[in-house]
Amino acid sequence: MHIKLIANPAAGRGGKRVIERVCAYLTERGNTVDTFLTGKRGDALKAAREARGRVNLIIAAGGDGTINEVVNGLAGSSIPLGVIPLGTVNVFALETGIPMDPMKACEVVLNGTPKKISLAKVNDHYFLLMAGIGFDAHVVYGLDLRLKRLSGRLSYIISGIVNMFSYSGQPLQIELDNGERLEGYGAVVGNGKYYGGRMSITPFADLERGDLDICIFEGKRPIDILRYTWGVLRKRHLSYPDVQYRTAKGLKVTSSGKNYIQADGDIVGSLPAVFTVVKDGLMVILPERGAPKP
């Protein structure tokens, strides 16, 4: 095969060394590998777009942010995507059962099963896993990227604590495709079930189902945010009377105030937003047995 390997050398530990091993593994098995190393945000998206029609397979090696960019460059193409997890959290690998070990992930890329999954879209941006509006997007917006590189997942916790008491919160108006209208101060739209690791805010979401799960939080006070977080950790949040859960193929979200949107862990804009789903929108190479049960 002719493979385009799009890799983030800053992802994880020993990024460049691991990427060299991955490239050697693929080449030794008779493949032609064109490696592109990202240097800044947007590089992976551009590289994926430029590779369309020129290769048989595109591999994204990095964290969820790198994978998200490659997906946005690949969406609408019939070229399959392989994933080698290298980053901080690698939620997509958890979601699909792709091994965290890079060399085992290489084996999946070469011997796994091409499978169609759904893509979600917010305005003109595709995402694989989830999008958030409200406090979680506020946390991502305020994230210190240098701290993220040094401490990984801990940086999100630190940002959450720092931003909790400065968060003012603006009400959201949410309209589902069936006409139902809901309100709240935070919402997570899930194409997959996992969020930031093995936590699950939209536990019934499924990459293959072709619709979106929406979890709406009606409170905005620090005590509410702490209660919701505790509920998610204990898998009890859906029993709370001020948490609503819906399934839809599309929705619109508006607000009279400023509200950022994060998708797969990166800020992608602000409200208003239209969310849609593209069933079978992406071909991904997955392990033979598929994803493990949560």
C-alpha positions as CSV (number, residue, x, y, z in Angstrom):
1,M,0.0,0.0,0.0
2,H,0.9,3.6,-0.4
3,I,0.4,5.1,3.1
4,K,0.4,8.7,4.3
5,L,1.5,8.8,8.0
6,I,0.5,12.0,9.6
7,A,2.2,12.2,13.0
8,N,2.5,14.6,15.9
9,P,6.0,14.3,17.3
10,A,5.0,16.3,20.4
11,A,2.4,13.8,21.4
12,G,3.2,11.5,24.3
13,R,6.6,10.4,25.4
14,G,9.3,9.7,22.9
15,G,7.2,10.9,20.1
16,K,9.8,11.1,17.3
17,R,11.4,7.8,18.3
18,V,8.1,6.0,18.4
19,I,7.1,7.5,15.0
20,E,10.4,6.2,13.5
21,R,9.6,2.7,14.8
22,V,6.1,2.9,13.4
23,C,7.4,4.0,10.0
24,A,10.0,1.2,10.0
25,Y,7.4,-1.4,10.9
26,L,5.1,-0.4,8.1
27,T,7.9,-0.2,5.5
28,E,9.4,-3.6,6.5
29,R,6.0,-5.1,5.5
30,G,6.2,-3.9,2.0
31,N,4.4,-0.6,2.2
32,T,5.5,2.8,0.8
33,V,5.2,5.3,3.6
34,D,5.2,9.1,3.2
35,T,5.6,10.6,6.7
36,F,4.5,14.1,7.6
37,L,5.3,15.5,11.0
38,T,3.0,18.2,12.3
39,G,4.5,21.4,13.8
40,K,1.4,23.5,14.6
41,R,-2.4,23.4,14.7
42,G,-3.9,22.9,11.3
43,D,-0.9,21.0,9.8
44,A,-2.6,17.5,10.1
45,L,-5.8,18.8,8.5
46,K,-3.9,20.3,5.5
47,A,-1.8,17.1,5.1
48,A,-4.8,14.9,5.1
49,R,-6.6,17.1,2.5
50,E,-3.5,17.1,0.2
51,A,-3.2,13.3,0.5
52,R,-6.7,12.6,-0.8
53,G,-6.7,10.7,-4.0
54,R,-2.9,10.0,-3.8
55,V,-2.7,7.2,-1.2
56,N,-4.5,4.0,-0.2
57,L,-4.5,4.6,3.5
58,I,-4.0,7.6,5.9
59,I,-2.7,6.9,9.4
60,A,-3.1,9.5,12.2
61,A,-0.4,9.0,14.9
62,G,-1.0,11.3,17.9
63,G,-3.7,12.3,20.3
64,D,-7.4,13.0,19.8
65,G,-6.6,16.5,18.5
66,T,-4.4,15.2,15.7
67,I,-7.0,12.5,14.9
68,N,-9.7,15.2,14.8
69,E,-7.7,17.3,12.3
70,V,-7.1,14.3,10.0
71,V,-10.8,13.4,10.1
72,N,-11.7,16.9,9.0
73,G,-9.3,16.6,6.1
74,L,-10.5,13.1,5.2
75,A,-14.3,13.5,5.6
76,G,-16.2,12.7,2.5
77,S,-13.3,10.6,1.1
78,S,-13.4,6.8,0.6
79,I,-9.8,6.5,1.9
80,P,-9.7,4.5,5.2
81,L,-8.2,5.9,8.3
82,G,-5.8,4.0,10.6
83,V,-5.0,5.3,14.1
84,I,-1.9,5.0,16.2
85,P,-2.5,6.5,19.7
86,L,0.3,8.6,21.0
87,G,-1.4,11.5,22.9
88,T,-2.4,12.5,26.4
89,V,-5.8,10.7,26.7
90,N,-6.6,8.9,23.4
91,V,-10.3,8.7,24.0
92,F,-10.9,7.4,20.4
93,A,-8.7,4.4,21.0
94,L,-10.6,3.6,24.2
95,E,-13.9,4.0,22.3
96,T,-12.9,1.6,19.5
97,G,-10.6,-0.9,21.3
98,I,-7.5,0.2,19.4
99,P,-4.5,-0.9,21.5
100,M,-2.6,1.9,23.3
101,D,0.7,0.2,22.5
102,P,1.8,1.9,19.2
103,M,3.3,-1.3,17.7
104,K,0.1,-3.3,18.5
105,A,-1.9,-0.5,16.9
106,C,0.3,-0.9,13.8
107,E,-0.8,-4.5,13.6
108,V,-4.4,-3.4,13.7
109,V,-3.8,-0.9,10.9
110,L,-2.4,-3.6,8.7
111,N,-4.6,-6.6,9.7
112,G,-7.8,-5.1,11.2
113,T,-11.3,-4.7,9.7
114,P,-12.3,-1.6,7.7
115,K,-15.5,-0.4,9.3
116,K,-17.8,2.5,8.6
117,I,-18.7,4.8,11.6
118,S,-20.7,7.9,12.0
119,L,-19.3,11.4,12.0
120,A,-20.8,14.2,14.0
121,K,-20.6,17.8,12.8
122,V,-21.0,21.2,14.5
123,N,-21.4,24.0,12.0
124,D,-18.7,23.2,9.5
125,H,-16.4,21.2,11.8
126,Y,-16.5,17.4,12.1
127,F,-15.9,15.6,15.3
128,L,-15.6,11.9,16.2
129,L,-16.4,11.7,19.9
130,M,-18.1,14.6,21.7
131,A,-18.7,18.3,21.8
132,G,-19.4,20.5,24.8
133,I,-20.9,23.9,25.4
134,G,-20.8,25.6,28.8
135,F,-18.4,24.9,31.6
136,D,-16.4,22.2,29.9
137,A,-15.8,24.4,26.9
138,H,-14.9,27.3,29.3
139,V,-12.3,25.0,30.9
140,V,-10.8,24.0,27.5
141,Y,-10.7,27.7,26.4
142,G,-8.8,28.6,29.5
143,L,-6.4,25.7,29.3
144,D,-2.7,26.5,29.5
145,L,-1.2,24.5,26.5
146,R,2.3,24.6,28.1
147,L,0.9,23.0,31.2
148,K,-1.0,20.4,29.1
149,R,2.3,19.4,27.5
150,L,4.0,19.0,30.9
151,S,1.2,17.4,32.9
152,G,-1.3,15.9,30.4
153,R,-4.7,15.1,31.8
154,L,-3.9,16.8,35.1
155,S,-3.9,20.2,33.2
156,Y,-7.7,19.8,32.6
157,I,-8.3,19.3,36.3
158,I,-6.2,22.3,37.2
159,S,-8.0,24.4,34.6
160,G,-11.4,23.3,35.9
161,I,-10.5,24.2,39.5
162,V,-9.1,27.6,38.5
163,N,-12.0,28.5,36.2
164,M,-14.9,27.1,38.4
165,F,-15.4,30.2,40.5
166,S,-14.9,32.7,37.6
167,Y,-17.4,31.0,35.4
168,S,-20.5,33.1,35.0
169,G,-22.5,30.8,32.7
170,Q,-24.9,31.9,30.0
171,P,-28.3,30.1,29.4
172,L,-28.5,27.8,26.4
173,Q,-31.6,27.4,24.2
174,I,-31.6,23.9,22.6
175,E,-34.0,22.8,19.9
176,L,-34.0,19.2,18.8
177,D,-34.9,18.0,15.3
178,N,-38.3,16.8,16.5
179,G,-39.2,20.3,17.7
180,E,-38.6,19.8,21.4
181,R,-37.1,22.8,23.1
182,L,-34.9,22.6,26.2
183,E,-32.8,25.0,28.3
184,G,-29.7,24.6,30.4
185,Y,-26.3,26.1,31.2
186,G,-24.3,23.2,29.8
187,A,-24.6,20.5,27.2
188,V,-22.5,17.6,25.9
189,V,-23.3,16.2,22.5
190,G,-22.0,12.7,22.2
191,N,-21.2,10.7,19.0
192,G,-19.4,8.2,21.3
193,K,-19.8,7.3,24.9
194,Y,-16.5,8.3,26.5
195,Y,-15.4,11.7,27.6
196,G,-11.9,12.7,28.6
197,G,-10.9,9.1,29.4
198,R,-13.2,6.4,30.7
199,M,-15.7,8.9,32.1
200,S,-19.0,8.8,30.3
201,I,-21.5,11.7,30.1
202,T,-23.4,10.2,27.1
203,P,-23.2,6.5,28.1
204,F,-25.6,5.3,25.4
205,A,-24.0,7.0,22.4
206,D,-22.7,4.7,19.7
207,L,-20.4,5.5,16.8
208,E,-22.3,3.2,14.5
209,R,-25.9,4.1,15.3
210,G,-26.2,7.3,13.2
211,D,-27.6,9.7,15.8
212,L,-26.4,11.9,18.6
213,D,-26.9,11.7,22.4
214,I,-27.4,15.0,24.2
215,C,-26.9,15.5,28.0
216,I,-28.1,18.8,29.3
217,F,-27.2,20.3,32.7
218,E,-29.6,22.9,34.0
219,G,-27.4,24.3,36.9
220,K,-24.4,26.7,36.7
221,R,-23.3,27.3,40.3
222,P,-20.0,25.9,41.5
223,I,-21.9,23.5,43.8
224,D,-23.9,22.3,40.7
225,I,-20.7,21.7,38.7
226,L,-19.2,19.7,41.5
227,R,-22.4,17.7,42.0
228,Y,-22.5,16.9,38.2
229,T,-18.8,15.9,38.2
230,W,-19.4,13.6,41.2
231,G,-22.4,12.2,39.5
232,V,-20.5,11.4,36.3
233,L,-17.7,9.8,38.2
234,R,-20.2,7.6,40.0
235,K,-22.3,7.0,36.8
236,R,-25.3,8.5,38.6
237,H,-25.7,11.9,36.8
238,L,-28.6,10.7,34.6
239,S,-30.7,10.2,37.7
240,Y,-30.5,13.9,38.7
241,P,-33.7,15.8,38.2
242,D,-31.8,18.8,36.7
243,V,-30.0,16.7,34.1
244,Q,-31.8,15.9,30.8
245,Y,-30.9,13.2,28.3
246,R,-32.1,13.0,24.7
247,T,-31.3,11.4,21.4
248,A,-31.6,13.2,18.1
249,K,-30.2,13.3,14.5
250,G,-29.7,17.0,14.7
251,L,-30.1,20.1,17.0
252,K,-29.6,23.8,17.2
253,V,-28.1,25.6,20.2
254,T,-28.2,29.3,20.7
255,S,-27.5,31.7,23.5
256,S,-27.8,35.5,24.2
257,G,-24.4,35.5,25.7
258,K,-20.9,34.3,24.7
259,N,-20.6,30.5,24.8
260,Y,-17.6,28.6,23.3
261,I,-17.8,25.2,21.7
262,Q,-15.2,22.5,22.2
263,A,-15.1,19.4,20.0
264,D,-12.9,16.4,20.8
265,G,-11.0,18.6,23.3
266,D,-10.3,21.7,21.1
267,I,-12.2,25.0,20.9
268,V,-13.9,25.1,17.4
269,G,-15.9,28.3,17.7
270,S,-18.8,29.8,19.6
271,L,-22.6,29.7,19.5
272,P,-24.9,29.7,17.6
273,A,-24.4,26.1,16.4
274,V,-26.1,23.5,14.4
275,F,-25.2,19.8,15.1
276,T,-25.8,17.1,12.6
277,V,-24.7,13.5,12.1
278,V,-23.3,11.8,9.0
279,K,-24.1,8.1,9.2
280,D,-21.3,5.9,7.8
281,G,-19.3,9.1,7.2
282,L,-15.8,7.6,7.8
283,M,-14.1,4.3,7.1
284,V,-11.8,3.4,10.0
285,I,-9.6,0.3,10.4
286,L,-10.6,-1.3,13.8
287,P,-9.6,-4.4,15.7
288,E,-11.2,-7.6,14.4
289,R,-13.4,-8.0,17.5
290,G,-14.4,-4.4,17.7
291,A,-14.6,-2.2,20.7
292,P,-14.7,-3.6,24.3
293,K,-17.8,-3.1,26.4
294,P,-17.6,-0.2,28.8
